[in-house]
Amino acid sequence: MPKTPKSSPPKTAKTKANRAKRRRLLLELRQAVRKEKVERAERHAGIRQEPRAGKPRTRRASRR
């Protein structure tokens, strides 16, 4: 037997404000993570492009 749909409670000003606040915070968090990822990728790209000081890059012997 299918369940009858239950109506949702009325939207109050407080719940609307809380949802809006949560949305804003989550958006900020997503943007911060995206920015951090971009910066991290740039740092890594910068590290890889620089030549290694000291010994040249050689193949390492297998551990086995």
PADO-565175 format. One record per atom (N, C-alpha, C): x, y, z; residue in three letters. Coordinates in pm, whole numbers, padded with zeros to 5 digits, always signed. Example, Ala and Ser with C-alpha at 12.3 -4.5 7.8 and 13.67 -1.06 7.14 Angstrom:
! residues 2
+01319-00569+00780ALA
+01230-00450+00780ALA
+01320-00330+00780ALA
+01285-00225+00708SER
+01367-00106+00714SER
+01290+00003+00787SER
END
This chain:
! residues 64
+00084-00119+00000MET
+00000+00000+00000MET
+00089+00126+00000MET
+00072+00216-00096PRO
+00159+00334-00103PRO
+00131+00433+00010PRO
+00239+00498+00049LYS
+00225+00596+00157LYS
+00165+00725+00101LYS
+00084+00791+00183THR
+00026+00918+00138THR
+00130+01028+00159THR
+00141+01124+00067PRO
+00240+01229+00083PRO
+00210+01317+00205PRO
+00314+01356+00273LYS
+00298+01436+00393LYS
+00341+01579+00359LYS
+00261+01676+00394SER
+00296+01814+00360SER
+00409+01863+00451SER
+00496+01946+00395SER
+00609+01998+00473SER
+00562+02112+00562SER
+00633+02135+00673PRO
+00592+02243+00763PRO
+00608+02380+00695PRO
+00535+02479+00739PRO
+00544+02611+00675PRO
+00683+02672+00692PRO
+00728+02743+00591LYS
+00861+02804+00594LYS
+00855+02932+00677LYS
+00932+02936+00783THR
+00937+03056+00867THR
+01055+03143+00825THR
+01055+03266+00871ALA
+01164+03359+00838ALA
+01296+03306+00895ALA
+01290+03244+01013LYS
+01411+03193+01078LYS
+01473+03080+00996LYS
+01390+02986+00950THR
+01444+02874+00872THR
+01500+02924+00740THR
+01432+03021+00678LYS
+01482+03075+00551LYS
+01618+03141+00572LYS
+01631+03217+00681ALA
+01758+03286+00710ALA
+01869+03184+00736ALA
+01836+03079+00811ASN
+01938+02976+00841ASN
+01983+02904+00714ASN
+01888+02873+00626ARG
+01924+02806+00500ARG
+02012+02895+00414ARG
+01976+03024+00409ALA
+02054+03120+00330ALA
+02195+03131+00385ALA
+02206+03134+00518LYS
+02337+03145+00583LYS
+02421+03021+00552LYS
+02358+02904+00562ARG
+02429+02779+00534ARG
+02477+02774+00389ARG
+02388+02817+00297ARG
+02426+02820+00155ARG
+02546+02911+00133ARG
+02543+03030+00195ARG
+02653+03126+00181ARG
+02783+03069+00233ARG
+02776+03006+00352LEU
+02897+02949+00412LEU
+02955+02836+00327LEU
+02867+02749+00276LEU
+02913+02638+00193LEU
+02975+02688+00063LEU
+02915+02793+00006LEU
+02970+02853-00116LEU
+03110+02907-00089LEU
+03125+02980+00023GLU
+03256+03035+00061GLU
+03359+02924+00077GLU
+03316+02816+00143LEU
+03405+02703+00167LEU
+03449+02641+00035LEU
+03354+02620-00057ARG
+03388+02563-00188ARG
+03485+02652-00263ARG
+03462+02783-00258GLN
+03552+02876-00328GLN
+03692+02875-00267GLN
+03698+02866-00133ALA
+03829+02862-00065ALA
+03906+02736-00105ALA
+03836+02623-00111VAL
+03900+02497-00149VAL
+03950+02505-00293VAL
+03866+02562-00382ARG
+03905+02576-00522ARG
+04031+02663-00535ARG
+04033+02774-00460LYS
+04147+02866-00464LYS
+04274+02796-00414LYS
+04258+02721-00304GLU
+04372+02648-00246GLU
+04426+02546-00346GLU
+04337+02476-00415LYS
+04379+02376-00514LYS
+04459+02441-00626LYS
+04411+02557-00673VAL
+04480+02628-00781VAL
+04620+02669-00736VAL
+04629+02726-00613GLU
+04758+02769-00560GLU
+04853+02650-00545GLU
+04798+02540-00495ARG
+04880+02419-00473ARG
+04934+02367-00607ARG
+04846+02365-00708ALA
+04887+02318-00841ALA
+04998+02408-00896ALA
+04984+02540-00876GLU
+05086+02633-00925GLU
+05219+02609-00854GLU
+05213+02588-00722ARG
+05336+02562-00645ARG
+05405+02437-00696ARG
+05328+02331-00718HIS
+05385+02205-00765HIS
+05443+02219-00905HIS
+05373+02293-00990ALA
+05422+02315-01126ALA
+05554+02392-01120ALA
+05562+02490-01032GLY
+05685+02569-01015GLY
+05800+02484-00967GLY
+05772+02393-00876ILE
+05877+02305-00822ILE
+05930+02215-00932ILE
+05840+02159-01014ARG
+05881+02064-01117ARG
+05963+02129-01228ARG
+05940+02257-01255GLN
+06008+02323-01365GLN
+06153+02360-01330GLN
+06179+02380-01201GLU
+06314+02420-01161GLU
+06410+02303-01174GLU
+06533+02326-01220PRO
+06630+02216-01228PRO
+06676+02175-01087PRO
+06706+02047-01071ARG
+06749+01999-00940ARG
+06894+02039-00915ARG
+06920+02088-00795ALA
+07056+02126-00758ALA
+07133+02000-00719ALA
+07262+01999-00747GLY
+07344+01883-00707GLY
+07346+01776-00814GLY
+07317+01652-00771LYS
+07327+01537-00862LYS
+07224+01543-00974LYS
+07257+01495-01091PRO
+07157+01489-01198PRO
+07051+01383-01166PRO
+06938+01394-01225ARG
+06830+01299-01201ARG
+06865+01167-01271ARG
+06881+01065-01195THR
+06915+00934-01252THR
+06814+00832-01208THR
+06814+00717-01277ARG
+06723+00609-01239ARG
+06773+00543-01112ARG
+06684+00515-01020ARG
+06725+00448-00896ARG
+06722+00298-00918ARG
+06813+00228-00851ALA
+06815+00082-00859ALA
+06690+00026-00793ALA
+06644-00085-00845SER
+06526-00150-00787SER
+06560-00199-00647SER
+06461-00198-00559ARG
+06484-00243-00422ARG
+06493-00395-00413ARG
+06442-00464-00515ARG
+06446-00611-00510ARG
+06579-00663-00557ARG
END
